[in-house]
Amino acid sequence: MKIGMLTSGGDCQGLNSALRGVAKTLYNEFGNQVSIYGIRDGYRGLIEGDYHKMEPRDFSDILTLGGTILGTSRQPFKEMTKARDDSEETKLEKMLATVKKARFDCLVILGGNGTHKTANLLSQHGVNVVTLPKTIDNDLWGTEMTFGFQSAMDIAVSVIDSIHSTAFSHSRVFIVEVMGHKAGWLTLYAGIASGADVIVIPEIPYSAEKIAQAIERRQESGKRFSILAVAEGAVSREEAKMSKKEFKAAREAMTHPSISYRLASELKELTGQEIRVTIPGHYQRGGIPCAADRLLTSRLGVAAAELIRDGKFGYMVALQNNCIVPVPLSEVAGKLKTVPPDGEVVRAARALGLCMGD
């Protein structure tokens, strides 16, 4: 049995431990009857035929290692079936040729939304595929939890925890910008867990006036500071009413480096208070995976290997009701899991007295 493995899209904690989970289970099940090949830099390696044979020792001591030993890259899905001219192969055709030439019996693919769209495309063209759900945004359809999310949440919480003391000391308003362009899971969970006073996520368009009122209420009650957890993809009420074209034009014309700096400017004008912005950025995706992610990736890795053993392809292994289950790729590809504005976690935040920006 010949298996090709790749990691695609943005890196995060847990990629190596997930690779380890798959490999160790396959080696324990099949011994020297299985050969595992690492495909370098995600789909780029599959397009260019850049792969190498791996040995059991390559998967040792990587449970706690951050990043990905295989490397990764972003290959936009919309470019997979395009060619510059009629004589050139598409990226999809090149990937299919690599699979055929290498005689891979299965591809194990680790990635997020874009990665799964391409994985489903490969599956539709006859490639045996099994995938694992990776993204710190936790926005992949079909699974309650993606690996990388809990590690990134720990980091975001640590940042906000550290901001508390300086915010109190200087009686300031602090905005901490958390990753998440289209989904606010990371900001919502980290904001609640760190005791933020205001949480702003893409799913709930914000009003600067409402946030200013929340800050002023805290001030009137004797609170020396306020902390806002703001998703990088947050949108205002005015922006939420715009067409996609209008929104894109408005963001391109925005003079502030990010939405948090724009909000800081708006709040300073409304409240007269000094506002500071902290952006941990890619720091949230780095470092070692937390214990919860090590456990999750190990479980997902075992489940993926068992699907390969049983000849069940075209599935993503997912966490549902605390059980690892297979979910058809056709149900996952192209779907985004966003925060329900009236869901249980948002209701809990509101019950705790947090302002959700609206």
N, C-alpha and C positions, 0 to 999 in steps of 0.2 A: 504494500500500500504506500502510495506516494502523496504526501500532503504538502501543500503550499500555504504559508502563513504570511499575512501582512497586516500592518497597522496604518490606518489612513486618517486624514484630517488633522485637526489640532491635537497635540499631545496632551496627556493628563496622567495623573497618578493611577497606577493599577494596570497599565498596559503590559508591563513585564510579568507581573504576577498572574495575569490572565493567560498570557502565552505559556507560562510555566504550568498552569493548571491543565491546559489542553495537552501539552507535550508529556508531562509526567504520567497522565492517565493513559495516553496512547502507548507510551513505552511500557508501562506496567501491564497493559492488556495484550500487546502484540510483540513486545520485545524487538528483535532485529528484523521482524517482518514488516516494520513500518519505517519509512524514511521521511524526515521532515526537512523542508526547504524554506529558508527565510527569504522573503521577497523584499528587497530594499526600497525604502522610501515610498511605501504605499503603492497606489496604482501606477505611479511612475515606473517602478520596478517591473510591474506586470506588463506595462506597455512596451518597455525597452528590453525585456527579457533579462533583467538584472536580479538574479537569485543565486543562492548558494546553499549547499547542504549543511545542515546543522547536526550536532552531536548531543547526546544527553547532557554532557558537561556544560553545554552552552546555556542550559536552563537552570543550572545550579546557582545559588546565591543571588537570584534576581527577584525574590519575593518582595524585598523592601526597596528595590531600585526604582527610582523615578524615571520619567521619560520612556523611551522605547529603544531596545537594543537593535531593532530592525530599521529605525528611522521612519519618518513619515513625510507626507506632502499633501497639498490640496490639489485635487484635480476636479474642476467644476463638472457637474453632471451634464450640463447643457453642451459641453464640448466633446462628450464621448462619442456622439454619432455624427460629428461634423468633420469634413475634410476640406482642405484649402482648394483642391481641384479634384477632378474625376479620377486622376491617376494615383492619388494618394490614399492609403488605407486610413480609415478612421481609428481613433484610439480604441474603440470597442473591438474592431477587427484585429488590431495588434494584440490586444489582451487575449482574445480567443486563440490567436495563433500561438502565443506563448504557452497557454494552457495545453494546447494540442502537442506542441513540440516537447514540452517538459513531461507530458503524460501524467499530469496531476490527476489523482483520483478525486481530490476534493480541495477546495480553497477554504481556509479559515480566515475570516475577515473581521477585524476589530475596528469599529468606528461609530460615527454618529449619523445624523440625518442624511447628509449628502453621500456618505459612504454607503449607506443602506440602499439608496436609490440605485447606485451603480451595481451593488451586489445583487439586487433584484434583477437588474438588466442582464447581468451575466447568467443568473439562474434561468431567466426566460430564454436564453440562447444555449441552454443545455449544459451549463457548467454546474457541477455539484458544489454547492455553497452552504456553509454554516457560519453564522455571524454571532458576535458578542457585542452588547450595547455599551458604548463608551461615549461619555460627554459630561463635562462638569455642569452643563446647563440642565441636565435631567429632563430634557424635552423630547426624548425619543418615544414615539408611540409604541404601546404594547407592553411596556415594562414599568413597574412602579418605581424602580430605581436603576439608574445607570451607574456604572462604576466610574470613579473620579469625582462624582458629585459630593460624596460625604467628606472626602479629603479636602476638596476646595472649600466646602462649608466650614470645616475646622479652621482653615487659614483665614477666611473672611471674618469669622467670629473672633479669632485671635487679634486681627487688626482692629476691629471695632472695640473689643475689650480694652486694648491698649490706648485707644483714643479717649476713652472715658476719663482717665485721670487728667490728661492735659486739657480736655474740654472743661472739666470741673475747675481746674486750677485757674484758668484764664476766663471763665464765664463766657465761653464762646459757643457758637453753633458750628458743628462739624458735619460735613457731608462726606460719606465714604462711598465711593462709586464701585459697585460690585459687577462682575461680569454677567452677561446675559443680554443679548440683543433682542430676541423675540419672546423669550420666556423668563419669568421672574422667580422661578423656583429657588435659585441660589440666594437671591436677595431676600426673598420672603423668609426662608428658613434661617438664614444667618441673622437677619434682622431681629426675629423673635428670640433666637437663642442667645443673642448678645445684648438684649435689652435696649435696642434702638427705639427712639421715640416716634420716628416717622419712617414708613417704608413706602418706596415708590417703585412700582413695577410696570412693565409695558402693558399688561392686561387691564390696568386701571388708570386711565388718563388722569394726570394730576392738574390741580389748580394751585398756582403759586399763592394765591390769596388764602386758600384754605390751609395750606401748610404754614403760612405766616401767622394765621390765627391760632393754630395749634402751638406754635413756638411762643406766641405772646401769652397764651393761657398758662403755659408752663412757667413763664417768667412771673406772671401775676401770682402764681401759687408758691413762689419762692424758689423755684428750680433755677440753679445757676447756669445750666447749659442744656443744649438739645443736640441729639445725634440723629442724623438722617442716613438711612441705608437706601441708596438710589441705584437702580439697575442702569447699566450703560445704554440700554435701549428704551428708557423711559420716554414717554411722549406726553405733551400737554393736551388739555381738552381741545384747544384750538387746532393742534396738529392732527388729532384723532378725526376731525371732521374733513380733513383734506383728502384729495385724491392722491394716489401714489405719485403721480407726476408732480403735483403741487408740494407734497411732503418732501420729495427728493430735492426739489429746487430750494425749498426753505432751509433744509439741512445744509445744502451746499453753500448757501448764502450766510449761514450762521458764523459769526466771528469768534465765538468761544471755542476752545479746543475740545470740549465735550459737553454733554447735556448737564453734567453736574456743575460746571463752571457757569453755564447760563442760568441755572436755577439759583446758584449762589448770588449772582448779580441781581436777580429778581427779588430774592429774599432780603438782601441788604437794603434795597430801595424801599421795600415794604415795611421792614421792621427796624431799620437803622442799626441792626446788630452786625458785629463783625463775623464774617463767615469764612471758614477754612475748608478746603477740599483735599481729600486724600484718595489717591487712586492706586490700589495695590496691583492692578493689572495682571500681567502674566505670572506674577508671584503666586496667584491663586491656582495655577495649573502645574506648579513645580513642586519639587521635593518628593519625599517618600509617601507612599500610600498609607492612610490611616488603617488601624486594625479592622474597621468595618469593611473597608474596600478590599483588604487582603482576603477576608473571609468571603465576600461576595464574588470576587474574581476567581477564587479557588472553586467555589460552587459552580459558577458559570462555565469555567474551563472543563470541569468534570462532565457537566451536562452536554457540552459541545462535543467532547470526545465520544460520549455514549451515542450521540446521534450519528456520528461517523461510523462507529462500530455497527450500529443497526441499519446503516444504509439509508438514513432519513435525511434528505437534503432539502434546501430551500427554506430553512428555518433560522430564526434568531432565537437564542436562548434568553429567557426573560424571567424577572422576578414578579410573581403575582401571588398575593395572599401568603407571602413568605415561603413560597415554593418556587423552584426553578422549573419552568415549563417551556416547550417549544411554541413559537408563534410564527405563522407563515410570513415570509418576507413580503408577499403581496399585500398583507395587511399593515405592514410597517412602513414601507417605502413611500416617501412623499407626504407623510402625515406628521404634524407637529403637535406635541403634547404641551399645552399651555396651562397656566394657572386659572382655574375657574374663579371668576371674580366673587362669586357667592359660595365658594367651596368651604369646607370645614376649617382649613388652615387659615384662610382669610378671616372667617368668622371668629376664630380663636384670637387672632391678632386684634381685631376690633374690640372683642370682649375684654382684652387686657388693657384697653385704653389707647392703643396705638393709632396714630393717624395714618391712613392709607393714601393720603394725597388728594382725596376727593371730598 
